Amino acid sequence: MSQQSFLGKFAGLIAAFALLALCRAQARAGNSLAPPPTPTQRSAAPVLPLNPNLPTVFIVGDSTARNQADLGWGDHFAHFFDTSRINVANRAIAGRSSRSYIEEGHWAHVLAEMKPGDYVLLQMGHNDGGAIGGPKARGSLKGLGDLTQTITLPSGKIDTVHTYGWYMRKYIVDSRARGTHPVLLALTIRNIWHMGADGKEHIERDMGYDAELRRLAAQEHVPYIDMSDIEADRLEALGPQKTAFLFPRDHTHTSAQGAELVAQCVVEALRRAHSPLAAYLKH
């Protein structure tokens, strides 16, 4: 065997091992609720003033909805609406969970902006699988019940951690107290694929919160907008290779093109659910 041939085969072997490692890492990620690192915020879409004479739809979520300028679906949402009739206010913040968005005071700021007749789209969960303590304490306890756990933060502060359902229920109760209409959104799809029983590759459709959100929506009598299946259908139609271009950073965060696709899926889900918000869409 020539040296050139040997080096070629060796390089191919290394590439194969690298691909195998990547697949295993992706599989591990698919079985975990642990969030990826929060993207560094170097730019941001402008926060436009709200017309007080119009109803407002607020977006409360994490980096999947707002991640630098144009990298979250919330920054692609307004152009689908007739903004002469409704305000679209993206208040999502990268790295936040249902718990940390409240504890850091962001939810209080949104509540202060609300008025009767407004809408709030609630989409939290991607960061709720993080640690409940330590330097980046943002995780919530699993479930919808009233289970709590008391922890001591690195600052020395004592914190009571509640369940995911407790925090989501607080958003609903607080919204209604302001006379607004809370809406639960399914979580955005992660770029994680598995081989199905049909011998075809299928994208992950639920990272572990779908059933809880559906149950919570039924318990609290709030709309549940299932945009995740619409997104999953569109990504599966593209296939793994084309979908990869929409997730250039990791399996969670999209490019601007990917964010536009997700925004389209949210809009389509609102239409299919016959949401009152569909009346404010351009078409």
C-alpha positions in Angstrom: 0.0 0.0 0.0 1.4 3.4 -0.9 1.8 6.1 1.7 -0.8 8.3 -0.1 -3.3 5.5 -0.1 -2.6 4.7 3.6 -3.1 8.4 4.6 -6.3 8.6 2.6 -7.7 5.6 4.4 -6.5 6.9 7.7 -8.2 10.3 7.1 -11.4 8.5 6.1 -11.3 6.5 9.3 -10.8 9.6 11.4 -13.8 11.2 9.6 -15.9 8.2 10.3 -15.1 8.2 14.0 -15.8 12.0 14.1 -19.2 11.4 12.5 -20.0 8.6 15.0 -19.1 10.8 17.9 -21.3 13.6 16.6 -24.2 11.2 16.2 -23.7 9.8 19.7 -23.5 13.4 21.1 -26.7 14.3 19.2 -28.5 11.2 20.6 -27.4 12.1 24.1 -28.7 15.6 23.6 -32.0 14.2 22.4 -32.4 12.3 25.6 -31.6 15.3 27.8 -33.5 18.4 28.8 -30.2 20.2 29.6 -30.2 23.5 27.6 -27.3 24.5 25.3 -25.2 27.5 26.3 -27.0 30.8 26.1 -25.9 32.7 22.9 -23.8 35.8 23.5 -25.9 38.9 22.8 -24.0 41.2 20.5 -26.9 42.8 18.7 -30.6 43.2 19.3 -33.7 44.1 17.3 -35.1 47.5 18.3 -37.8 47.7 20.9 -40.4 49.9 19.2 -42.9 52.0 21.3 -46.4 50.6 21.6 -49.4 52.4 20.3 -51.6 52.7 23.5 -54.8 52.8 21.3 -54.2 49.3 19.9 -54.2 45.9 21.4 -50.8 44.2 21.9 -49.7 40.7 21.5 -46.7 40.1 23.8 -44.2 37.2 23.2 -42.7 35.9 26.4 -40.0 33.2 25.9 -36.3 32.5 25.6 -33.6 32.6 22.9 -35.6 30.6 20.4 -37.9 33.6 20.2 -35.2 36.3 20.7 -31.5 35.7 20.1 -29.7 38.7 18.8 -31.2 40.7 16.0 -33.4 38.4 13.8 -32.2 35.1 15.1 -35.3 34.3 17.1 -38.8 33.8 15.6 -40.3 36.6 17.6 -38.3 39.2 15.6 -39.9 37.8 12.4 -43.5 37.8 13.8 -44.6 41.4 13.3 -44.5 41.5 9.5 -47.3 38.9 9.3 -49.7 41.2 11.2 -51.5 44.4 10.3 -49.6 46.6 12.7 -51.9 49.5 12.1 -54.4 47.4 14.1 -52.3 45.6 16.7 -48.9 46.0 18.3 -46.4 43.1 18.3 -44.1 43.2 21.3 -41.3 40.6 21.5 -40.3 40.4 25.2 -38.4 37.1 25.0 -34.9 37.0 26.5 -32.2 34.6 25.7 -31.3 32.1 28.4 -34.4 32.5 30.5 -36.6 29.7 31.9 -40.1 29.9 33.2 -38.5 30.4 36.6 -35.7 32.9 35.9 -37.8 35.1 33.7 -40.0 35.8 36.7 -37.3 35.9 39.4 -35.2 38.4 37.5 -38.1 40.8 37.2 -38.7 40.6 33.5 -42.3 39.3 33.9 -43.1 42.2 36.2 -42.0 44.6 33.5 -44.2 43.0 30.9 -47.2 43.0 33.3 -46.6 46.8 33.7 -47.0 47.2 29.9 -50.2 45.2 29.6 -53.7 46.5 29.4 -57.1 44.8 29.2 -57.7 43.1 25.8 -54.0 42.4 25.1 -52.6 38.9 24.4 -49.5 37.1 25.7 -48.0 34.1 23.9 -46.2 32.1 26.6 -43.4 29.7 25.3 -41.0 28.5 28.0 -39.2 25.2 28.5 -35.9 25.0 26.7 -34.0 26.2 29.7 -36.1 24.6 32.5 -34.0 21.5 32.4 -31.0 23.4 33.6 -29.6 23.2 37.2 -31.9 24.5 39.9 -28.9 25.8 41.9 -25.3 26.9 41.4 -24.0 29.9 39.4 -26.6 29.6 36.7 -29.7 28.6 38.7 -32.6 28.6 36.3 -34.0 25.1 36.2 -37.5 24.3 37.5 -38.8 21.2 39.1 -40.6 18.7 36.9 -44.4 18.4 36.7 -47.4 20.6 37.2 -48.0 20.2 41.0 -47.0 22.3 44.0 -43.8 20.5 44.9 -41.1 22.9 46.1 -37.4 22.7 47.0 -35.5 25.2 49.0 -31.9 26.0 47.9 -29.1 28.4 48.8 -27.8 30.3 45.9 -24.0 31.2 45.6 -24.9 34.7 46.8 -26.3 33.3 50.0 -29.9 34.0 49.1 -32.4 31.4 50.0 -34.7 30.5 47.1 -37.8 28.4 46.8 -37.9 26.5 43.5 -41.3 25.5 42.2 -42.4 23.2 39.4 -42.6 24.1 35.7 -46.4 24.0 36.0 -46.4 26.3 39.0 -44.5 29.0 37.1 -46.5 28.6 33.9 -49.7 28.8 35.9 -48.5 32.0 37.5 -48.1 33.6 34.0 -51.7 32.6 33.3 -53.1 33.9 36.6 -51.2 37.2 36.4 -52.2 37.8 32.8 -55.8 37.3 33.5 -55.6 39.6 36.5 -54.6 42.3 34.0 -57.5 41.5 31.8 -55.3 40.0 29.1 -55.6 36.7 27.1 -52.8 34.2 27.9 -52.0 31.6 25.2 -49.7 28.6 25.7 -47.3 27.8 22.8 -45.7 24.4 22.1 -41.9 24.6 22.2 -39.9 25.1 19.0 -38.4 21.9 17.5 -34.8 20.9 18.1 -32.6 19.6 15.2 -32.3 16.1 16.6 -33.2 13.2 14.3 -33.9 9.5 15.0 -34.4 6.5 12.8 -38.1 5.5 12.8 -39.6 2.1 12.6 -40.4 2.9 9.0 -36.7 3.0 8.2 -36.8 6.8 7.6 -35.2 9.6 9.7 -37.7 11.6 11.8 -37.0 14.8 13.7 -37.7 15.1 17.5 -41.3 16.4 18.0 -41.4 16.7 21.8 -38.5 17.4 24.1 -40.6 16.5 27.2 -43.1 19.3 27.8 -45.8 18.7 25.3 -48.1 16.6 27.4 -47.7 18.9 30.4 -48.6 22.0 28.3 -51.6 20.3 26.9 -52.8 19.2 30.4 -52.1 22.7 31.8 -54.1 24.3 29.0 -57.0 22.1 29.7 -56.9 22.7 33.4 -56.7 26.4 33.1 -59.0 26.7 30.1 -56.4 28.6 28.0 -55.7 28.0 24.2 -52.8 25.7 23.4 -51.2 26.5 20.1 -49.4 23.5 18.7 -46.9 25.0 16.3 -44.3 22.2 16.9 -46.0 19.6 14.7 -46.3 22.1 11.9 -42.6 23.0 12.2 -41.6 19.3 12.5 -43.5 18.5 9.3 -41.8 21.3 7.4 -38.3 20.3 8.6 -38.9 16.6 7.8 -39.9 17.7 4.3 -36.6 19.4 4.0 -34.6 16.5 5.4 -31.7 16.4 7.8 -29.1 18.0 5.5 -31.1 21.0 4.5 -32.5 21.4 8.1 -28.9 21.6 9.3 -28.4 24.9 7.5 -31.2 26.4 9.5 -29.4 25.4 12.8 -25.8 26.7 12.3 -24.9 26.9 16.0 -26.5 23.9 17.8 -29.6 21.8 17.8 -31.8 24.6 19.4 -30.9 28.0 17.9 -31.8 28.9 14.3 -30.4 31.2 11.7 -32.5 34.2 10.5 -33.9 32.0 7.8 -34.8 29.3 10.3 -36.4 31.9 12.6 -38.6 33.1 9.7 -39.7 29.5 9.1 -40.6 29.1 12.8 -42.6 32.4 12.8 -44.5 31.1 9.8 -45.3 27.9 11.8 -46.6 30.0 14.7 -48.8 32.0 12.4 -50.2 28.9 10.7 -50.9 27.3 14.1 -52.8 30.4 15.1 -54.9 30.1 11.9 -55.6 26.4 12.4 -56.6 27.0 16.0 -59.0 29.8 14.9 -57.3 32.1 17.4 -58.8 35.6 17.7 -55.2 36.8 16.8 -55.7 35.4 13.3 -58.1 38.3 12.6 -55.1 40.7 12.8 -53.0 38.8 10.2 -52.4 40.5 6.9 -53.8 37.6 4.8 
